[in-house]
């Protein structure tokens, strides 16, 4: 799939929740910096399914001119683009966990209605684990400030 088409369709006309906006910023920085920043596999783990193909294309060297320009305008005056990238990545990790919590809450609600109590306990455990993870990520972010 042509990434330039994806840039205008998936990203611009797609969902504009906080997670997707953070993903756009990350894609813009990566495109603008052209491979100067290290991208770990953990970034792919937290990217949404919708934007993951675009991330992979940017990592492979495909340019996203619109997002790259936005990133350049936003971050060219900052002292450390790498620090901004790390902050955005931390924010994306928190948003990813929040999305998972929302999904689990909805699943738990559906299971309770359907009377599937054994599966509810399973999902509640995962919900608690994800909540702890989110709490840890928030604490980690506060310590950096």
C-alpha positions in Angstrom: 0.0 0.0 0.0 1.3 3.4 -0.9 2.2 5.2 2.3 1.5 8.7 0.9 -2.1 7.6 0.4 -2.1 6.2 3.9 -0.7 9.5 5.2 -3.7 11.4 3.8 -6.4 8.8 4.4 -5.6 6.8 7.5 -3.9 9.5 9.5 -5.6 12.7 8.5 -9.1 11.4 8.0 -8.8 8.6 10.6 -9.5 8.6 14.2 -8.2 11.7 16.0 -8.1 10.5 19.6 -5.1 11.2 21.7 -3.3 8.0 20.9 -3.5 8.5 17.2 -2.4 12.1 17.5 0.7 11.0 19.4 1.3 8.3 16.8 1.2 11.0 14.1 3.8 13.1 16.0 6.1 10.1 16.3 5.7 9.3 12.6 6.4 12.9 11.8 9.6 13.0 13.9 10.8 9.7 12.4 10.1 10.8 8.9 11.8 14.2 9.5 14.8 12.7 11.1 15.2 10.1 8.4 16.6 7.2 10.4 18.7 9.3 12.9 16.6 8.0 15.9 16.7 4.4 17.1 13.4 2.6 16.8 13.0 -0.5 19.0 10.6 -3.3 18.5 8.7 -2.0 21.5 7.5 0.9 19.5 5.8 -1.4 17.1 4.2 -3.2 20.1 2.3 0.0 21.2 1.4 1.4 17.8 -2.3 0.9 16.8 -3.2 -1.6 14.2 -4.3 1.1 11.9 -1.0 3.0 11.9 1.4 0.1 12.2 1.8 -0.3 8.4 2.7 3.4 8.1 5.2 3.1 10.9 6.9 0.1 9.2 7.0 2.0 5.9 8.6 5.0 7.7 11.2 2.7 9.4 11.9 1.3 5.9 12.7 4.8 4.7 9.4 6.0 3.2 9.0 9.8 3.7 5.8 11.4 5.0 6.3 15.0 3.8 3.3 16.5 5.6 4.0 15.0 9.0 7.8 15.6 8.6 7.1 19.3 8.0 4.8 19.5 11.0 7.4 17.8 13.1 10.2 20.1 11.8 8.0 23.2 12.6 7.2 21.9 16.1 10.5 20.5 17.2 13.3 22.3 15.2 13.8 24.8 18.0 13.9 22.2 20.8 17.2 21.4 22.4 16.8 17.7 22.0 14.6 16.1 19.3 15.5 12.7 20.8 14.2 13.7 24.2 10.9 14.8 22.6 10.7 11.5 20.7 11.3 9.6 24.0 8.6 11.7 25.7 6.1 11.0 22.9 7.0 7.3 23.1 6.3 7.3 26.9 3.0 9.0 26.2 2.1 6.4 23.5 2.8 3.6 26.0 0.4 5.1 28.5 -2.3 5.6 25.8 -1.8 2.0 24.6 -2.4 0.7 28.1 -5.5 3.0 28.5 -6.9 1.6 25.2 -6.4 -2.0 26.5 -8.1 -1.1 29.8 -11.1 0.3 27.9 -11.3 -2.8 25.8 -11.1 -5.1 28.9 -13.8 -3.0 30.7 -16.1 -3.5 27.8 -15.3 -7.2 27.6 -16.0 -7.6 31.3 -19.3 -5.8 31.0 -20.3 -8.1 28.1 -19.3 -11.3 30.0 -21.2 -10.2 33.1 -24.3 -9.7 31.0 -23.8 -13.1 29.4 -23.2 -14.7 32.8 -19.7 -15.9 32.0 -18.3 -15.5 35.6 -15.3 -17.8 35.0 -14.0 -15.6 32.2 -14.9 -12.4 34.1 -12.4 -13.4 36.8 -9.7 -14.0 34.1 -10.4 -10.6 32.5 -10.5 -8.8 35.9 -7.0 -10.2 36.7 -5.7 -8.8 33.3 -7.5 -5.5 34.0 -5.7 -5.3 37.4 -2.3 -6.0 35.8 -2.9 -3.4 33.1 -4.0 -0.9 35.8 -0.7 -1.5 37.7 1.2 -1.1 34.5 -0.5 2.3 33.8 0.2 3.4 37.4 3.9 2.5 37.0 4.1 4.4 33.7 2.5 7.5 35.3 5.0 7.3 38.1 7.9 6.9 35.7 6.7 10.0 33.8 6.5 12.1 37.0 10.0 11.1 38.0 11.4 12.3 34.7 10.0 15.8 35.1 
